[in-house]
Amino acid sequence: MTAIDTMGDSKFTNFDNMSLQSIDEDAELIPLLTSEDEEEMSNEVLPETLPILPLRNTVLFPGVVIPITAGRDSSINLIKDANNGSKVIGVVSQKDKDTEKPTVNDINVLGTVARILRVLKMPDGNTTVILQGKKRFEVAEVLTEKPYITATVRETSEERPDHNDPEFLAIIESIKDLALRIIRDNPNIPSEASFAIKNIQSNSFLINFVSSNLNLNVDDKQELLEINNLQERALATLKHMNLELQKLELKNDIQSKVRNDMDQQQREYFLHQQMKTIQEELGGVSHDDEIFEMRKKAKKKKWDDKVKEHFDKELSKMQRMNPQVAEYSIQRNYLDLFLDLPWNEFSKDKFDLKRAQRILDRDHYGLEDVKQRIIEYLAVLKLRNDMKSPILCLYGPPGVGKTSLGKSVAEALGREYVRISLGGLRDEAEIRGHRKTYIGAMPGRIVQSLKKAGTSNPVFILDEIDKLSSSHQGDPSSAMLEVLDPEQNNEFYDNFLEMGYDLSKVMFIATANNLSTIQPALRDRMEIINVTGYTIEEKVEIAKRHLLPKQLKEHGLTSKDLTIGKPQLEKIVEGYTRESGVRSLEKQIAKMVRYAAKNIAIEEEYEVKVTNAIVEKVLGPARLERDKYENNDIAGVVTGLAWTSVGGDILFIESILSKGKGALNITGNLGKVMKESATIAMEYIKSNAERFGIDSEVFDKYNVHIHVPEGATPKDGPSAGVTMLTSLVSLFTQKKVKKSLAMTGEITLRGKVLPVGGIKEKILAAKRARIKEIILCKDNEKDILEIKKEYLKGLKFHYVTDMHEVIDIAITGQKVKNAKKL
Ligand SMILES: Nc1ncnc2c1ncn2[C@@H]1O[C@H](COP(=O)(O)OP(=O)(O)OP(=O)(O)O)[C@@H](O)[C@H]1O
């Protein structure tokens, strides 16, 4: 759009900046057209023929002055000729601006007669000509087309309204108004242009001037030029102006909105910068980067909407905090936990059961039925394929490989492995965490372990679940109930996390030494798998295949540095350990390995192949005599079988008589039930004295003392009943008890023998103690049938229902050496 410049009070127009620069500074300025000028102009007589100058991209309106740059040869020739002659030419617009050599068909026939005001040679070689429109004309007949078009022309009539026509005047006022508003709103038009508008007196010039300067394309301008009725032309111009104004307003609106947004952003940026500087001044560091990093990490988490929303909320809370205050680091810890915890991140299960079997066999000797049950569980898991895992509980004495079995299951499944020990845990918050408002609050052990695991479906070992205890700090078992309940554990609530966490894909494996101390509700939720202890032979195998190689490796040695033969391993098992599992066996083997390591380190000769003498040299004299009471020369000493949480064991019941009045003393740290068994046995003998060949008078002449050695170990349970009774019968009859015999069973006052538990462990303990015969209740026969044949090798079982049968088997006819005369 051509700009208008008015200087001082003189009514001159000039051209846009570009033109101004091109034109000589001192060039005469073109006066604005007055009504008189216009009058004069319309009275000018048109010549009959005119050279026709086609314009590519503008339309010349009567009265308006515009600069034209002529580049085409035909145009330059035309201007040169006309400038030297009458200076009057016909100006028309091209229909298509891209036509290089327009003929008569390529131009609009209605144009404007123009006077050449000035011709300037521009520095770039082009010719600029300043034209002023005079009046409209029509091309009548083309005379020549070369070197430029000449044609006969005729004047186009124009209908003008009456000068005082109020409608026309209103339109003119509106045009002025809008023009001023457009100038005001369009930053590209210098504000001085408004002076020009205000100073235009001629109405038709105003219309032409505005039409010429409006931001319209050539076709629209041509259309305006072609309107013969001035009032109509004024109206059409007004419409275009309206449109232009609307566009401008819209544009300005958008721009101011964008500017507002920018301003807001800039303001925030500015404030942040200021805050950063203040923080740095105060010695702190800015937390912007921290928050940015956290946001970046958060994008990668597979959170559901609820967690995401919560995190975003908490993060913006942190953003508003001062990093110097204590709450800030609490909040930071809290949000870090969200980022570090695995959410819906699962490792893919490997359900190759053959591989699983191989791994279990590789890591554990024996335990066939346990491994079998584990494989069955994995098979079910594979078939169900809902990733919901069963909760297993491996139950048995210490050191039998429960924990390490769990580890192998994790490896077999290809899952991560985590373990927590629940032994002695009393505080519920250990499991569920503390609310984060507490000082030093932390998430519970479950959530902490999952963070460590890094996946949401690890194998999770809950060691010693039987040792959970409750106290005034809450009952951890009730929290465990939620962990282990498949119905609830998909929303396990941790106090620190302040929201539920899905544990349903975690495979929990609990271990326990004692089923009776597990809370019944917890026990109900688990599949119990019994892992019993080992026989001597098995322990030797485990030592040979696993413990020795493992210890050698841990000490940086190989089998070339130390070999321990089977007889020596057996010696170690028998002479230096007394356990169902292999934990202390492993310790003894470690001692043997250290012996080799020490000699290698100090470069001293030593025997690589371990002999019995070396075992004794390293481990000291064998500490445990296998069977102290193997000889049966003393009356009243009987071998019983006991079950403890550390496995089966043999125990001895001793009883003696002393002069007195029939009192019964019981010692050996016995529990209430065991004491009652002693009383029952005593009373039973008294009432059946005759049958056992005892003179009933002796009961009043002697006191009886029953003792169970190893007084430091508390003992309880009914299963020593038969042993106590046998001991008392032997005592009162002074007869020998059968050699290498052990027994277990509860007695009633009627002399019935009742079944007892822990049979498998007891049998293993009996075997270790080289017992040959065992008396059991008839009802315990089914337990024996469940035990593998090889464990039973060399054992003879007597199944009884009545005490008389026990006495018949256990008490020999022979009196003991130095038998008392009662
Ligand atoms: N059958 C076995 N084959 C090979 N190694 C075994 C076997 N049984 C136990 N072990 C080894 O004995 C050690 C003790 O086992 P582990 O810690 O698993 O015992 P545990 O039954 O979990 O004991 P606790 O009840 O005290 O936790 C481990 O090094 C384990 O590898």
Ligand as a Chemical Component Dictionary entry (heavy atoms), coordinates in Angstrom:
data_LIG
# 
_chem_comp.id                   LIG 
_chem_comp.type                 NON-POLYMER 
_chem_comp.pdbx_formal_charge   0 
_chem_comp.three_letter_code    LIG 
# 
loop_
_chem_comp_atom.comp_id 
_chem_comp_atom.atom_id 
_chem_comp_atom.alt_atom_id 
_chem_comp_atom.type_symbol 
_chem_comp_atom.charge 
_chem_comp_atom.model_Cartn_x 
_chem_comp_atom.model_Cartn_y 
_chem_comp_atom.model_Cartn_z 
_chem_comp_atom.pdbx_ordinal 
LIG N1  N1  N 0 19.781 -79.937 49.873 1  
LIG C1  C1  C 0 20.764 -79.041 49.813 2  
LIG N2  N2  N 0 21.638 -79.059 48.818 3  
LIG C2  C2  C 0 22.620 -78.151 48.770 4  
LIG N3  N3  N 0 22.815 -77.176 49.662 5  
LIG C3  C3  C 0 21.978 -77.104 50.684 6  
LIG C4  C4  C 0 20.894 -78.023 50.812 7  
LIG N4  N4  N 0 20.214 -77.706 51.911 8  
LIG C5  C5  C 0 20.815 -76.635 52.453 9  
LIG N5  N5  N 0 21.861 -76.251 51.711 10 
LIG C6  C6  C 0 22.776 -75.151 51.998 11 
LIG O1  O1  O 0 22.734 -74.899 53.384 12 
LIG C7  C7  C 0 22.827 -73.506 53.668 13 
LIG C8  C8  C 0 21.727 -73.079 54.578 14 
LIG O2  O2  O 0 20.495 -73.110 53.917 15 
LIG P1  P1  P 0 19.365 -72.040 54.093 16 
LIG O3  O3  O 0 19.912 -70.756 54.570 17 
LIG O4  O4  O 0 18.534 -72.050 52.883 18 
LIG O5  O5  O 0 18.582 -72.672 55.279 19 
LIG P2  P2  P 0 17.129 -72.368 55.823 20 
LIG O6  O6  O 0 16.400 -73.662 55.792 21 
LIG O7  O7  O 0 16.515 -71.272 55.109 22 
LIG O8  O8  O 0 17.427 -71.952 57.309 23 
LIG P3  P3  P 0 16.625 -70.942 58.276 24 
LIG O9  O9  O 0 15.348 -71.623 58.675 25 
LIG O10 O10 O 0 17.546 -70.778 59.453 26 
LIG O11 O11 O 0 16.415 -69.704 57.507 27 
LIG C9  C9  C 0 22.800 -72.816 52.336 28 
LIG O12 O12 O 0 24.106 -72.479 51.984 29 
LIG C10 C10 C 0 22.256 -73.864 51.394 30 
LIG O13 O13 O 0 22.761 -73.691 50.102 31 
# 
loop_
_chem_comp_bond.comp_id 
_chem_comp_bond.atom_id_1 
_chem_comp_bond.atom_id_2 
_chem_comp_bond.value_order 
_chem_comp_bond.pdbx_ordinal 
LIG N1  C1  SING 1  
LIG C1  N2  SING 2  
LIG C1  C4  DOUB 3  
LIG N2  C2  DOUB 4  
LIG C2  N3  SING 5  
LIG N3  C3  DOUB 6  
LIG C3  C4  SING 7  
LIG C3  N5  SING 8  
LIG C4  N4  SING 9  
LIG N4  C5  DOUB 10 
LIG C5  N5  SING 11 
LIG N5  C6  SING 12 
LIG C6  O1  SING 13 
LIG C6  C10 SING 14 
LIG O1  C7  SING 15 
LIG C7  C8  SING 16 
LIG C7  C9  SING 17 
LIG C8  O2  SING 18 
LIG O2  P1  SING 19 
LIG P1  O3  DOUB 20 
LIG P1  O4  SING 21 
LIG P1  O5  SING 22 
LIG O5  P2  SING 23 
LIG P2  O6  DOUB 24 
LIG P2  O7  SING 25 
LIG P2  O8  SING 26 
LIG O8  P3  SING 27 
LIG P3  O9  DOUB 28 
LIG P3  O10 SING 29 
LIG P3  O11 SING 30 
LIG C9  O12 SING 31 
LIG C9  C10 SING 32 
LIG C10 O13 SING 33 
# 
